[in-house]
Amino acid sequence: MLPPSEGKTAPGQGEPLDLAALSFPGLGRARARALSGLIRLCRTGEQQAAQALGLGPRQLGEIAVNARLRTAPCGPAIEVYTGVLFDALDVGSLSPRARRRLGSMVVISSALFGLLRPDDRIPAYRMSADAQVPTLGPLASLWRQPVSTVIAEQSGLILDLRSTAYASLGPIPGAASGRCVTIRVLLERAGKRSVVSHHNKATKGRIVRALAEHGTRAANPAALATDLQELGFRCEMRQPGSAAGPAALDVIVRET
């Protein structure tokens, strides 16, 4: 499970958005509400939309982009999202087999669409997890139940790489927590370890790429840690914050 990115590459051509064609049809009603609410906001007035979406003066063009979401061209979500994680994943250079594996193993969290598969076709948009769209209320209240239900319906081990903000839109349900693992990336420098945003995102992108290229049959967090070690990542299991919560794994990188 990946976070999205604020940065996006707008498709130059393609069919417009078809909500019914997206994966996880159980999210359809919430998606329709989110899309309608965002478009309505961005057609109401620039000042209100900028405040609700947390946009600065140089980002006001995003409001017009959002207002045209129903007719804008769409492309695969994995190509629309950009940024450090997606740059490190580098989907364009994957082999056809790895690309197919990526399409079936990855979901991307989204404040507008809930959850997406990499090949779901979407337009570029601007809406983060902390947006305050007047007609929707807190986005967690819109997404929490339907997204958590979809997560519970998926089988196998869950590797949750989402940021805290996006995890709050669809928490891992209790019934699935025993087969879930989260990852914290730590930069080791001069014997000390710290969380650094760039290394966190880039390392997560490299982990997803490695798993797409080589696959994993890990049935539990410890087996996944072993697989990642064999793929060249330095891993340590750590005590999770809650006994009932997901397993926790640290990946340690050294400054180069």
GIRACOR-V125679 format. One record per backbone hydrogen bond with DSSP energy under -1.0 kcal/mol. CO is the residue of the C=O (numbers start at 1). NH is the residue of the N-H. If there is no record, write none. Layout:
BEGIN
co={CO & CO}
nh={NH & NH}
END
This chain:
BEGIN
co={1 & 2 & 7 & 15 & 18 & 19 & 24 & 25 & 27 & 28 & 29 & 30 & 31 & 32 & 33 & 34 & 35 & 36 & 37 & 38 & 39 & 41 & 41 & 45 & 46 & 47 & 48 & 49 & 50 & 52 & 56 & 59 & 60 & 61 & 62 & 63 & 66 & 68 & 68 & 75 & 76 & 76 & 77 & 80 & 83 & 84 & 85 & 86 & 90 & 91 & 95 & 96 & 97 & 98 & 99 & 100 & 101 & 102 & 107 & 108 & 110 & 113 & 114 & 116 & 117 & 118 & 120 & 122 & 128 & 133 & 133 & 138 & 139 & 140 & 143 & 144 & 145 & 146 & 147 & 148 & 149 & 151 & 158 & 163 & 164 & 167 & 173 & 176 & 177 & 179 & 180 & 181 & 182 & 184 & 186 & 187 & 188 & 189 & 192 & 194 & 196 & 197 & 198 & 199 & 200 & 201 & 202 & 203 & 204 & 205 & 206 & 207 & 208 & 209 & 210 & 211 & 220 & 221 & 222 & 223 & 224 & 225 & 226 & 227 & 228 & 229 & 234 & 236 & 242 & 247 & 248 & 249 & 250 & 251 & 253}
nh={161 & 109 & 82 & 74 & 21 & 22 & 27 & 28 & 31 & 32 & 33 & 34 & 35 & 36 & 37 & 38 & 39 & 40 & 41 & 42 & 43 & 44 & 45 & 49 & 50 & 51 & 52 & 53 & 55 & 132 & 59 & 62 & 63 & 65 & 66 & 67 & 69 & 71 & 72 & 122 & 79 & 80 & 81 & 9 & 87 & 88 & 89 & 90 & 93 & 94 & 99 & 100 & 101 & 102 & 103 & 104 & 105 & 106 & 2 & 116 & 114 & 115 & 110 & 108 & 120 & 78 & 77 & 75 & 131 & 136 & 137 & 141 & 143 & 144 & 147 & 148 & 149 & 150 & 151 & 152 & 153 & 154 & 181 & 167 & 168 & 170 & 176 & 179 & 180 & 158 & 247 & 160 & 249 & 251 & 253 & 194 & 255 & 192 & 189 & 187 & 200 & 201 & 202 & 203 & 204 & 205 & 206 & 207 & 208 & 209 & 210 & 211 & 212 & 213 & 214 & 215 & 224 & 225 & 226 & 227 & 228 & 229 & 230 & 231 & 233 & 232 & 252 & 250 & 245 & 182 & 238 & 184 & 236 & 186 & 188}
END
